Amino acid sequence: MPKITYTEHSGKSHTIEVAKDLTVMEGAVQNNIPGIDADCGGACACATCHVYVDEQWFDKLPKIESSEEDMLDVAYEPNQFSRLGCQITVTDDLDGLVVKMPSKQA
Amino acid sequence: MIKTDVLIIGAGPVGLFAVQQLGLIGLKAEVVDNLDKTGGQCIELYPDKPIYDIPAIPECTGETLTKNLLEQIKPFQTNFHLNERVQEISKEQNKWKITTSGNKVFLAPNIIIAAGVGSFEPRKFSIKEAEKFENNGVFYSIKDKTIFKNKKVCIFGGGDSALDWAIELSKFADVTLIHRRTEFRGTEHSATLARQFEKEGKLKIKTPFQISSIEGDNKITGITVKSEEGKVEKISTDCVLGFFGLIMKLGPIVEWGLNLDNKTIPVNTENFQTNKEGIFAIGDICTYPGKLKLILSGFHEGALAARGCFKLARPNEKYRFEFTTTSKTLQERIGVKKK
């Protein structure tokens, strides 16, 4: 299974195996990783699974869709590496992905 | 003081259907919601997104679902108390006394919490000065636009609220619209109009910039904005408006002594009562082994919670299970005319 590293804002990091086809958000929620709220449950409707994707990885992700970009407008302190965890589907290619959580989700 | 059988917190689909289930068994409900409209997440987050898993409805939008639920509960003439958040609850003899943010007071033997992920509240600026100036120069909604007359106003956001207020206020204020990227997500019409106003010099647009600080001692004198590339600019302004949509917050519910499990309320699956007698939780906010966060599950939970409410609302009566297809009593309650 692909390994994903979630780094909390404090710097504490969690590396876990996430089954393919789950999203980065689901991987965090199912493993009780703090820092990802996912209020809407994955409908790309709330921007509370906001993560900063590691610079090395950002361009390797499938392109961001406009609906996700729209939601990032209301995310907490977005930057150019911002994505929504619910819109990143885990694949073998993403083995080793590193994401960092913002200081809070809202 | 408003006396009722059940106070429902939350006018989302699950709260609305609970009104119907209560109404059928002869119980009166009042509904409180912090939004300015009924429908909850269905209306606020995805009014146009299709839903495909409502039983017997192959496809409908959040808006249609809400409309149909309202139609279904019409016979019960329910009062909705919108723009109000339940603030405090306390026990008064055998009943709950419930106070809202608008100082409405209810007395009811039962409370059904159908509050989803919490009440919708505006998303705020992340910088700490924003808190200091909130309602004294920093605003997240506009109640009286005339207070901005002849003022310098900076508006942040890329959606319709930001665009529409920028256009509106630019008629009598010096407006700068600031957004984190060049594209606006609002309707094309509003975005085009804003760009046209910019060309005509009626409105300034600054992208891609985000706020980095607010300056001023007792009142705002200016702000600093910065771009991703590190470009920094200072803007002189009197007011800062943020339109970043709404976020859901559990709010005062956490202070009511209810058991909580990761922002949800554990319930029993017999009647969806919480650890407090007379307080029930249904829909996304409740949790139990096997819980699914589906609207259809919330409907089922509401049906059972309604029966739970009956015991406390009508302690001297026996609840009788009946079908709407055959029961004259139920048909009378929903106003079915004899054919």
Interface residues (C-beta under 8 A of the other chain):
Chain A: D39 C40 G41 A43 A45 C46 T48 S66 E69 D70 D73 V74 Y76 E77 P78 N79 Q80 S103 A106
Chain B: Q41 L45 Y46 K49 V117 R123 S126 G157 G158 G159 H179 R180 R181 E183 R185 Q210 E228 F244 G245 I247 M248 K249 D284 K293
